[in-house]
Amino acid sequence: MNNKIGFGGGCHWCTEAVFQSLHGVEKVEQGWIDSEPPYNYPSEAMIVHYNETILLADLIAIHLLTHSSTKQHSMRGKYRSAVYYFNSDDEKRIATILEELKKQDLQNYITLNLKFVGFTQNKEMQLNYYLKNKKAPFCTAYISPKLTALRAKYGAKVKNDF
């Protein structure tokens, strides 16, 4: 069974690498997602295709851990903190998971639960950036620390060779 969910919050390259690193994630589509008004403009995001070996709750918790999910900032238009659902069942599940994580983590997450409306894939040269450029300055400064934090909290869920 292949499930999918959308995530937005940080830059393409960081978010893509985080989800590509996880067991149970079969495919990550990097691009721009838009939702319904007032969020009907494209924002950097991913569509994550996953199987039953990873839970939606874990994917959401990992998303909250690996981007600025508690703060408003000047780039929120481009980097909207959101989980995008594809059906009404997922909308309810996401709402419940976000509420549980707020209580569990004692955080005021600003992450939105939004309907997926459209997707535009990024240009080929932008795709799989971390996998192609692990030693690049951007990757060592921004992506590698996120992967280190991810391994520290969710080590068993991260691929050994990533």
N, C-alpha and C positions, 0 to 999 in steps of 0.2 A: 504494500500500500504506500503510495506516495502522497504526502501531505505538503501543503505549501502555506507560507506566511510571509508577509512583508515586514521589513524593519528599516527604519530611518532614524538617524540621530547624529551620526558623525560623517566623516568624509568617506567617500566610496572605498578607497583603498583600505582604510582601517577596518570598516565594517565587513567588507568582503573577506579579508584575511581571517578575521575572527571566526566567521561561520564556515569558511573553507577548512579550518583547522579541526573541526569537530567530527567525531565518529557519529554516524547516523545522518549526516548532511550529505545528500547525494549531488546537489547542484546549487550554485549560487549565481543568480542573475543580477548583474550590477547595472544600475541606471537611475532613472528618475520616476518617482511614483506621485500621482496626484489622487486626490480624494474628492469628496463632496464639499460644496461651499461651507465655510469660508476657506477650506484647505484645498481648493481646486486649482492649485498651481503646482508644478513639479518641484519636488524636493529630493535631494540625494537619498537613495534607498536601495535595498536589495529585495529580491524575491528568493526565499530560502526553501528549497525542496528537501524534505526530510522523511525518514522512514520511522518505523515503530521502535527502533533502538534508542531514540532520544525523545524525551518528553517535551511537549510544547512549553510547559512551565520552566523547564531547564533552559530552553532557548530564550525565553523572555527574561529570565534572571540573568543570563549571560549578556544579553543585549543591554540591560540596565547597568550591569557592572562595567561594560566596556565603552561607554560614551557618557557624556555629560547629561545625565538623565534627571538631575534635580535642580538645574539652574537655567534661567532664561539668559540669553545673551544676544548680542547684536546680529549674529549669523543664524538665528533660529528659522528664518524663512528658508534659507538654503539647506540648513541642517535641522529639519523638523524632527523632534523626538516623538516617534510613533511606532505602533504596531498596526499593520494593515491586515484586515481580515477579508476573506474571500466568500464567506457565507455567514448566515446569522448564528449558527451554532458556535462558530469560532468567535464571533463578536462577544457572546455571553461568556465563553470560556476565558477569553483574554481579560475581560472586565473582572472576573473573579480572581484570576491569577494576579493581576496588577494590584488589586485590593489586598490580597493575602501577602504579597511581597512588601507592600507599604507597611503593613503591620509587623511582619517578620523582621524587616530591615530597619524599621523606625526611620523611614525616609519619606519625604514628600515628593514622590516622583511626578514629573510634569509630562511624562510620556502619554501621548494620546492613543486612544483606541479608535481607529478610523477605517472606514470602508475603502477597499481598493477599488479605484475607478479606472486608472490607466497606467501604462508603463512604457517608457522609452528606454531601450538599452543604450548604454554608453558606447562610445567609439571603441573599436577593437584595441587600439593602442593603450586604452585605460584599463582594459579587463585583465584580471589575474596579475595585478601590479606587484603585489608582494611576492608571489611565486616566481615572477620574472626578475625581480630586483631586490632580493633579500638584503643585500649589502648596501643599497642606496641610502644616502643620508636620511631621507624622509622615513624610510622603513626602520632604520636603526633608532631614530629619534622618537617616532610615534607608534609604529605598529608593534615592534618587538616588545616594548614595555607592556602593551595591552595583552600580548600573548603570554608574557611572564605572569601577569596578574591572573589571567585566565587559568594557566597551569597551576598556580598556587591554590586556587579555590576549587577548580574543576578538573584536576589533573587527569583522572581516568577517562574523561570525555574528550581529551585532546589527542589527536593523532601523534604517535611517537616521532614520525619522520617529518613533522611540520616545523 
